[in-house]
Amino acid sequence: MTTLILGAGKTGRAAYAFLKNKGEEVRVFDDNKAVLDSFGGDAFSSFEGITRVILSPGLPILWPRVHTIYRKAKLLQIPVISDIDLLQLENPNSWYLGITGTNGKSTTTALLGFALGKLRSHVYVGGNLGTPALSLPLREGGAYVLEMSSYQLEASQISEFNVGILLNITPDHLDRHGGMAGYVYAKQLIFKGMTAKGFGIIGVDEPQTREIYDYLFPLMGHHLIPISTQRILDSGYSLQGTKIYKNGEFLWNMDAHPKLKGPHNGQNIMAVWAALTILGFEDGDIRNAILEFQGLEHRQEHVLETKEGLVFINDSKATNADATIQALKAYEDVYLILGGRPKTGGITELIPYFGKIRHALLIGEAADEFAHVLKAHGVDFTITHTLEAALNFDFKTPGTVLFSPACASFDQFNNFEERGRAFKDRVDARHHKES
């Protein structure tokens, strides 16, 4: 049996190493010829002997065009699966918890993995967050907490989750999915196979997620648990201010956690609490485990507070406007650093929150576009072009310096992690210069 790995990014390379360590025959295809050549004799040349294909999530297969190799594999009726599929095939007697959503999925994945790890042994966290699935240890009876992007859900053909979480859906990656309908379809695949087994947890505050809930509830009943940050639910989890309710009864005040602020983190906490309750843990133990969580790097990460009253927050993971909205909800008197490679819609969704912005600092490719929107709404701004120049700005009065770009990083950085580290390094350099 020879496996073709289609796409040699981080996930593809993990799958390659996994299969080679098992002594299996592997071939690799990548659109980048230099990357392909690096695999030497394992580079793909023909479909002769290929019995399955593992699809890397970063490789577009349907939009904006059908990938040639993918098309040929489907025509030849060769099974096409994902790394998540292979993990479950190789390790079927374990628990799988999948988390998706446009925003918040990384924090929820990290929080759920951390809290579950405090409550039981052999918990492994990865997928779209951090460690690729096939780089995680294989252990029968383990618990795998996996962040699932829309790309991974689209690529996965046979995997099913014991617990699936869909936090929210707002427009993102529309070019990859051929529009909003394709993106919503990919996200709802987190619940595939759950009509007969498994538990689903779903945010019901957007029309798209509410429609999914209304469709699935007659099939799943009380195995489908709603969560809302906008209204008190008689059945499910709700947030009002900072207070969390379970089936309409007060459960916990999230003010008790100093690093999880804002309604979006309330949604994350509710999803984790619901999942851990499904797994049989008691409320007191869940609360104590959550309280030990220190937050996720690059997601509203507290970097520095100066004696002059400036607080620097790294929210580099905010790669779209909705993520930046969630950050703006959590802070006041904001110096907002925005920009990068813009997403569809730009920052128009931020307009209701412009009153929180004391001054905006604009960087990257989006600077001129964002300046036009801010000027039309009377928001003070400065085009600095670079992150370094933004942090050289004269912040005259106390407030929050919030780096929440609402953009992809690819104009000036390789990824949001590199961008976030650059922010923290330059904040540190600024602080030492002033000390």
Backbone torsions as a table, in degrees:
resi	resn	phi	psi	omega
1	MET	NA	126.2	178.8
2	THR	-116.9	129.6	-179.7
3	THR	-103.0	133.4	172.6
4	LEU	-98.3	126.2	174.2
5	ILE	-98.8	118.7	-175.8
6	LEU	-100.8	100.2	-176.9
7	GLY	106.7	118.9	-172.1
8	ALA	-112.0	43.1	170.8
9	GLY	-79.9	-158.2	-176.6
10	LYS	-59.3	-44.0	-179.4
11	THR	-67.5	-44.4	179.8
12	GLY	-62.7	-41.0	179.3
13	ARG	-67.3	-35.3	176.5
14	ALA	-65.2	-41.6	177.6
15	ALA	-63.9	-40.7	178.1
16	TYR	-59.8	-48.9	-179.4
17	ALA	-63.1	-40.3	-179.7
18	PHE	-59.6	-48.9	-176.7
19	LEU	-71.9	-38.5	178.3
20	LYS	-64.1	-38.2	178.2
21	ASN	-64.7	-24.4	176.6
22	LYS	-85.6	-3.9	179.8
23	GLY	81.3	18.9	-178.3
24	GLU	-88.9	158.3	175.4
25	GLU	-78.3	131.6	-176.7
26	VAL	-135.3	139.9	170.3
27	ARG	-124.4	152.8	-175.4
28	VAL	-130.6	135.5	171.0
29	PHE	-123.2	137.9	172.4
30	ASP	-142.8	145.0	179.8
31	ASP	-65.2	-23.6	177.3
32	ASN	-84.7	113.6	-174.2
33	LYS	-63.2	-36.6	179.6
34	ALA	-63.6	-41.1	176.6
35	VAL	-64.1	-45.2	-179.6
36	LEU	-59.7	-43.5	-178.4
37	ASP	-64.7	-24.9	-178.7
38	SER	-67.4	-15.8	178.9
39	PHE	-89.9	0.7	174.3
40	GLY	53.7	-125.4	-176.9
41	GLY	-68.0	-11.6	177.7
42	ASP	-91.9	3.4	176.9
43	ALA	-70.6	140.4	-178.8
44	PHE	-66.9	136.1	175.9
45	SER	-129.2	-30.7	177.7
46	SER	-158.6	169.3	179.9
47	PHE	-85.6	2.5	-179.6
48	GLU	-61.1	122.6	178.9
49	GLY	83.9	-7.1	-179.2
50	ILE	-75.9	125.7	-177.4
51	THR	-113.2	-13.5	173.6
52	ARG	-159.1	159.9	179.7
53	VAL	-125.2	132.6	171.7
54	ILE	-104.9	120.2	-174.5
55	LEU	-94.5	123.8	175.2
56	SER	-77.5	137.7	-173.3
57	PRO	-67.3	-24.7	-177.6
58	GLY	-75.0	-6.8	-175.9
59	LEU	-96.5	115.5	177.2
60	PRO	-64.7	131.3	-177.8
61	ILE	-114.4	-25.2	-176.2
62	LEU	-116.5	-37.8	-177.4
63	TRP	-127.1	142.9	1.7
64	PRO	-77.1	-4.1	175.1
65	ARG	-150.7	158.9	178.2
66	VAL	-73.1	127.2	-179.0
67	HIS	-66.7	135.2	-174.2
68	THR	-57.9	-46.4	-177.3
69	ILE	-68.8	-39.2	176.9
70	TYR	-62.4	-44.9	179.6
71	ARG	-58.7	-44.6	-178.1
72	LYS	-65.2	-41.0	178.9
73	ALA	-61.7	-41.9	-179.8
74	LYS	-67.5	-39.8	179.2
75	LEU	-65.6	-32.7	178.0
76	LEU	-83.0	-0.2	179.7
77	GLN	59.8	35.7	174.4
78	ILE	-86.1	128.3	-179.3
79	PRO	-58.4	133.1	177.1
80	VAL	-115.5	118.7	-176.8
81	ILE	-129.2	175.0	177.8
82	SER	-107.9	173.1	175.4
83	ASP	-65.1	-31.6	177.6
84	ILE	-66.3	-41.0	175.6
85	ASP	-57.5	-46.5	-177.0
86	LEU	-66.0	-39.1	176.9
87	LEU	-58.4	-45.3	-178.7
88	GLN	-70.2	-34.1	175.8
89	LEU	-65.0	-40.3	-177.4
90	GLU	-78.4	-22.6	-173.1
91	ASN	-140.3	67.3	-170.1
92	PRO	-74.2	-24.4	-172.9
93	ASN	-95.0	53.3	178.1
94	SER	-137.1	171.2	176.5
95	TRP	-95.6	137.6	178.7
96	TYR	-124.4	123.8	178.4
97	LEU	-118.5	118.7	-176.7
98	GLY	-110.5	138.3	-178.2
99	ILE	-127.0	129.4	174.8
100	THR	-141.6	176.0	-176.1
101	GLY	147.3	157.4	178.1
102	THR	-66.6	-42.4	-178.7
103	ASN	-132.6	148.0	175.1
104	GLY	91.8	-8.1	-173.9
105	LYS	-67.4	-32.7	179.8
106	SER	-70.1	-44.8	177.7
107	THR	-62.6	-42.9	179.7
108	THR	-63.8	-42.3	178.3
109	THR	-61.6	-47.3	-179.2
110	ALA	-64.2	-43.0	-179.5
111	LEU	-65.9	-44.1	179.6
112	LEU	-64.9	-43.4	178.5
113	GLY	-63.2	-41.6	179.7
114	PHE	-65.0	-50.6	-176.4
115	ALA	-64.9	-42.5	179.2
116	LEU	-64.3	-36.0	177.4
117	GLY	-65.9	-24.6	174.9
118	LYS	-76.8	-20.3	-172.7
119	LEU	-105.1	-17.0	177.6
120	ARG	-154.6	169.5	-179.3
121	SER	-97.1	168.2	174.5
122	HIS	59.5	56.1	175.8
123	VAL	-109.4	130.9	-176.1
124	TYR	-126.6	133.4	-173.3
125	VAL	-121.1	131.8	178.9
126	GLY	-179.6	-140.4	-174.7
127	GLY	88.7	-127.4	178.5
128	ASN	-69.2	-20.3	178.9
129	LEU	-99.6	113.5	171.6
130	GLY	72.6	-107.4	-170.5
131	THR	-81.4	125.9	175.1
132	PRO	-58.4	149.1	-174.0
133	ALA	-54.9	-41.0	-175.7
134	LEU	-81.8	1.0	170.9
135	SER	-97.0	-5.2	176.8
136	LEU	-78.3	151.9	177.9
137	PRO	-62.7	146.1	172.1
138	LEU	-92.2	120.6	178.7
139	ARG	-145.1	121.4	177.0
140	GLU	-62.9	131.7	-178.6
141	GLY	83.2	6.2	177.1
142	GLY	-75.2	172.8	175.8
143	ALA	-122.2	121.3	-176.0
144	TYR	-109.6	116.5	179.8
145	VAL	-103.2	110.1	-168.5
146	LEU	-121.5	120.3	169.4
147	GLU	-72.8	131.3	-176.5
148	MET	-120.2	115.2	173.3
149	SER	-77.9	166.1	175.6
150	SER	-60.9	-32.6	178.3
151	TYR	-64.0	-44.3	-179.1
152	GLN	-67.0	-39.3	178.5
153	LEU	-65.4	-39.4	178.0
154	GLU	-63.4	-37.1	-177.1
155	ALA	-78.2	-24.6	-174.1
156	SER	-81.0	127.2	-175.3
157	GLN	-105.6	-33.3	-171.8
158	ILE	-122.8	-12.7	-175.2
159	SER	-71.7	144.5	175.3
160	GLU	-135.2	151.1	-176.9
161	PHE	-109.4	142.7	172.6
162	ASN	-68.8	-37.1	174.1
163	VAL	-133.2	124.1	177.5
164	GLY	-117.6	134.8	-177.9
165	ILE	-121.5	124.7	171.4
166	LEU	-117.8	109.9	-173.5
167	LEU	-78.7	-48.5	-171.7
168	ASN	-168.3	165.1	174.4
169	ILE	-141.2	118.8	169.1
170	THR	-133.2	160.8	-173.0
171	PRO	-57.4	129.0	177.7
172	ASP	-167.0	150.7	177.3
173	HIS	53.0	32.8	-174.5
174	LEU	-68.1	-30.2	177.8
175	ASP	-66.6	-31.8	-179.0
176	ARG	-74.2	-31.6	-174.2
177	HIS	-107.5	8.2	177.1
178	GLY	73.2	20.5	179.6
179	GLY	122.1	178.7	-174.6
180	MET	-65.3	-38.1	-178.1
181	ALA	-61.5	-42.5	179.0
182	GLY	-66.4	-36.4	179.1
183	TYR	-67.6	-44.4	178.6
184	VAL	-62.5	-42.5	179.6
185	TYR	-59.2	-44.6	-179.3
186	ALA	-62.6	-42.3	-177.7
187	LYS	-64.7	-39.1	-176.3
188	GLN	-71.4	-10.1	177.8
189	LEU	-67.1	-10.2	174.4
190	ILE	-59.4	-24.3	-177.8
191	PHE	-98.7	9.5	-177.9
192	LYS	-57.6	131.3	177.4
193	GLY	83.3	0.6	-174.1
194	MET	-88.1	-2.3	178.8
195	THR	-66.8	-24.0	-179.1
196	ALA	-104.4	-23.9	-177.4
197	LYS	-156.4	169.7	177.5
198	GLY	85.0	171.2	-178.5
199	PHE	-127.6	140.6	176.2
200	GLY	-116.9	144.2	175.2
201	ILE	-125.2	127.7	-171.7
202	ILE	-142.4	130.8	169.9
203	GLY	-69.9	138.3	-174.3
204	VAL	-121.0	26.8	-175.9
205	ASP	-91.8	-13.8	176.1
206	GLU	-104.9	151.4	178.6
207	PRO	-56.7	-37.7	-177.1
208	GLN	-67.4	-43.3	-179.9
209	THR	-72.2	-33.2	177.6
210	ARG	-64.9	-37.9	178.2
211	GLU	-64.9	-39.8	177.0
212	ILE	-63.5	-43.6	178.4
213	TYR	-60.1	-46.6	-177.9
214	ASP	-63.0	-32.3	178.4
215	TYR	-74.1	-41.4	-172.7
216	LEU	-83.2	-27.6	-173.5
217	PHE	-58.6	-42.6	177.7
218	PRO	-61.3	-23.7	-179.4
219	LEU	-89.1	-32.7	-173.0
220	MET	-108.2	-21.5	-179.2
221	GLY	59.2	-133.9	-175.8
222	HIS	-78.9	5.9	168.2
223	HIS	-80.1	-4.1	177.0
224	LEU	-115.0	115.7	-171.2
225	ILE	-110.9	118.6	178.8
226	PRO	-84.1	150.6	171.8
227	ILE	-132.7	143.8	-177.7
228	SER	-142.9	139.9	173.4
229	THR	-102.4	6.1	-172.8
230	GLN	-118.1	-18.8	-178.1
231	ARG	-155.3	156.1	178.8
232	ILE	-81.1	125.3	179.6
233	LEU	-98.5	137.3	175.4
234	ASP	-66.4	-33.9	178.0
235	SER	-128.5	120.3	-177.7
236	GLY	122.0	-164.8	-175.8
237	TYR	-114.5	141.0	-175.2
238	SER	-138.4	155.3	175.8
239	LEU	-124.9	129.6	173.6
240	GLN	-130.4	109.9	-172.5
241	GLY	67.7	-116.1	175.8
242	THR	-110.7	6.4	-176.3
243	LYS	-98.0	131.6	179.2
244	ILE	-101.1	135.8	179.6
245	TYR	-120.1	145.1	176.5
246	LYS	-121.5	117.5	-176.9
247	ASN	52.8	38.8	177.0
248	GLY	83.8	-5.4	-178.6
249	GLU	-105.5	139.2	-179.3
250	PHE	-57.1	133.8	-178.2
251	LEU	-115.7	-49.2	-172.6
252	TRP	-166.2	147.7	173.5
253	ASN	-100.9	116.0	-174.8
254	MET	-72.2	-6.6	170.7
255	ASP	-58.0	-21.7	179.7
256	ALA	-65.8	-19.3	179.0
257	HIS	-102.5	115.5	-172.6
258	PRO	-72.6	-17.2	-173.0
259	LYS	-111.1	-1.4	178.2
260	LEU	-115.5	89.2	-175.0
261	LYS	-109.7	155.8	173.5
262	GLY	90.4	156.9	-177.3
263	PRO	-63.5	-29.0	178.2
264	HIS	-64.7	-37.9	176.0
265	ASN	-72.6	-27.7	171.2
266	GLY	-61.0	-41.4	177.1
267	GLN	-62.9	-42.8	178.9
268	ASN	-60.7	-45.7	-178.9
269	ILE	-63.2	-43.8	-179.6
270	MET	-61.6	-40.9	179.2
271	ALA	-63.0	-43.1	179.6
272	VAL	-66.6	-42.9	-179.3
273	TRP	-61.6	-43.3	179.4
274	ALA	-62.9	-43.0	-179.2
275	ALA	-63.6	-43.5	-178.8
276	LEU	-69.8	-31.3	174.6
277	THR	-65.8	-42.3	176.6
278	ILE	-56.9	-38.8	-178.5
279	LEU	-78.0	-1.6	170.7
280	GLY	100.7	11.0	-178.2
281	PHE	-90.0	152.2	-176.5
282	GLU	-84.1	153.6	-176.5
283	ASP	-57.0	-41.9	-178.6
284	GLY	-62.9	-41.7	178.9
285	ASP	-68.2	-38.1	177.9
286	ILE	-63.1	-46.8	-179.6
287	ARG	-58.4	-46.1	-177.6
288	ASN	-65.0	-37.6	179.2
289	ALA	-67.5	-42.9	179.1
290	ILE	-62.6	-38.6	-177.7
291	LEU	-63.1	-23.0	-179.8
292	GLU	-83.3	-11.3	-176.8
293	PHE	-71.5	133.4	-174.2
294	GLN	-101.0	5.5	178.1
295	GLY	96.8	169.5	-175.4
296	LEU	-108.7	135.6	177.9
297	GLU	-61.3	138.4	177.3
298	HIS	74.0	6.0	175.8
299	ARG	-121.9	98.8	-176.4
300	GLN	46.1	46.9	-178.2
301	GLU	-83.0	122.7	178.0
302	HIS	-72.6	118.6	-176.2
303	VAL	-100.7	-46.4	-173.6
304	LEU	-162.5	144.5	168.2
305	GLU	-126.1	123.4	-176.2
306	THR	-90.2	164.2	178.6
307	LYS	-66.9	-18.3	176.9
308	GLU	-83.1	-2.7	176.3
309	GLY	91.7	18.7	173.3
310	LEU	-92.7	128.9	177.6
311	VAL	-112.8	124.3	-178.6
312	PHE	-101.8	123.6	-176.4
313	ILE	-120.3	126.9	178.1
314	ASN	-97.3	106.6	177.2
315	ASP	-121.3	44.5	-175.7
316	SER	-59.4	-23.7	-178.9
317	LYS	-71.7	-7.5	176.7
318	ALA	-76.1	89.9	-176.3
319	THR	-98.7	6.4	175.3
320	ASN	-146.4	168.6	-173.8
321	ALA	-63.9	-37.5	-177.7
322	ASP	-63.2	-38.2	178.0
323	ALA	-64.5	-38.7	178.1
324	THR	-67.8	-35.5	175.2
325	ILE	-57.7	-44.5	-178.8
326	GLN	-61.0	-37.3	177.6
327	ALA	-69.4	-43.0	179.9
328	LEU	-61.5	-32.1	178.3
329	LYS	-63.5	-24.9	-172.4
330	ALA	-92.1	-10.1	-173.1
331	TYR	-134.2	160.5	176.0
332	GLU	-123.5	164.3	175.7
333	ASP	50.7	62.8	-168.0
334	VAL	-99.6	128.0	160.0
335	TYR	-91.1	108.4	-170.4
336	LEU	-103.6	122.1	174.8
337	ILE	-95.2	115.7	-174.4
338	LEU	-122.4	151.6	167.5
339	GLY	127.2	171.7	-173.6
340	GLY	143.0	-141.7	174.7
341	ARG	-92.2	115.2	-170.3
342	PRO	-69.9	150.6	173.3
343	LYS	-94.9	166.3	176.4
344	THR	-55.4	130.1	-179.8
345	GLY	94.3	-14.9	176.7
346	GLY	57.0	-128.0	-178.1
347	ILE	-116.4	20.5	-179.5
348	THR	-61.2	-31.3	178.5
349	GLU	-66.2	-18.7	-179.0
350	LEU	-80.3	-12.1	-171.4
351	ILE	-52.7	-42.7	179.2
352	PRO	-63.2	-14.4	-177.0
353	TYR	-108.6	7.4	-179.0
354	PHE	-61.3	-26.7	179.9
355	GLY	-62.6	-18.8	179.0
356	LYS	-82.8	-13.4	-173.4
357	ILE	-90.2	115.0	175.2
358	ARG	-75.0	-42.1	179.8
359	HIS	-159.7	138.0	178.1
360	ALA	-107.3	141.0	177.3
361	LEU	-117.5	120.6	-168.3
362	LEU	-108.5	130.1	-178.0
363	ILE	-127.8	163.8	169.1
364	GLY	72.0	-166.9	-174.3
365	GLU	-61.8	-27.3	-174.5
366	ALA	-83.8	-4.0	-168.8
367	ALA	-55.7	-50.0	-176.5
368	ASP	-66.9	-41.3	178.8
369	GLU	-61.7	-45.3	-178.6
370	PHE	-69.2	-35.3	178.7
371	ALA	-60.1	-39.8	179.5
372	HIS	-61.3	-43.1	-179.3
373	VAL	-68.1	-45.8	-178.4
374	LEU	-63.8	-41.5	179.7
375	LYS	-62.2	-39.7	-179.4
376	ALA	-64.7	-20.5	-177.3
377	HIS	-114.6	14.8	172.0
378	GLY	71.6	25.5	178.7
379	VAL	-93.5	128.5	177.3
380	ASP	-67.1	138.5	-179.5
381	PHE	-152.6	162.0	172.7
382	THR	-136.3	130.5	173.7
383	ILE	-85.0	113.1	-179.8
384	THR	-105.2	-14.9	178.2
385	HIS	72.7	-47.1	-176.9
386	THR	-118.7	158.7	178.1
387	LEU	-66.1	-39.8	179.6
388	GLU	-60.4	-44.3	179.0
389	ALA	-66.2	-36.5	178.0
390	ALA	-59.8	-39.1	-178.1
391	LEU	-80.7	-5.1	171.6
392	ASN	-90.8	0.3	179.7
393	PHE	-62.1	148.4	179.1
394	ASP	-86.8	95.2	177.7
395	PHE	-79.1	99.5	-167.8
396	LYS	-77.6	-28.2	-175.7
397	THR	-129.3	158.4	179.8
398	PRO	-58.5	150.3	179.0
399	GLY	168.5	-170.6	-179.2
400	THR	-105.6	121.8	173.0
401	VAL	-90.7	101.3	-172.3
402	LEU	-104.5	113.5	175.5
403	PHE	-93.3	92.8	-177.7
404	SER	-135.0	84.7	-159.8
405	PRO	-68.9	-24.0	-176.1
406	ALA	59.4	25.9	-175.8
407	CYS	-148.0	159.0	168.0
408	ALA	-68.9	160.7	-173.5
409	SER	-95.1	-6.4	-159.6
410	PHE	-73.5	-4.5	176.4
411	ASP	-76.2	-34.5	-176.3
412	GLN	-127.0	-11.6	-177.8
413	PHE	-136.7	161.3	-179.8
414	ASN	-77.1	-27.8	-178.2
415	ASN	-166.1	172.4	-177.5
416	PHE	-68.5	-26.9	178.2
417	GLU	-65.0	-46.2	178.3
418	GLU	-62.3	-40.5	179.0
419	ARG	-62.6	-43.5	179.2
420	GLY	-65.7	-40.0	177.9
421	ARG	-64.6	-37.5	178.1
422	ALA	-62.6	-41.2	177.5
423	PHE	-59.8	-48.9	-177.4
424	LYS	-64.5	-40.1	179.0
425	ASP	-62.4	-40.8	-176.2
426	ARG	-77.1	-30.7	171.9
427	VAL	-64.0	-44.1	179.3
428	ASP	-62.2	-42.9	179.6
429	ALA	-64.4	-41.2	178.3
430	ARG	-61.3	-44.5	-177.9
431	HIS	-62.4	-44.1	-178.6
432	HIS	-69.3	-31.4	177.8
433	LYS	-66.7	-35.5	-177.7
434	GLU	-85.1	-16.9	-176.5
435	SER	-75.2	NA	NA
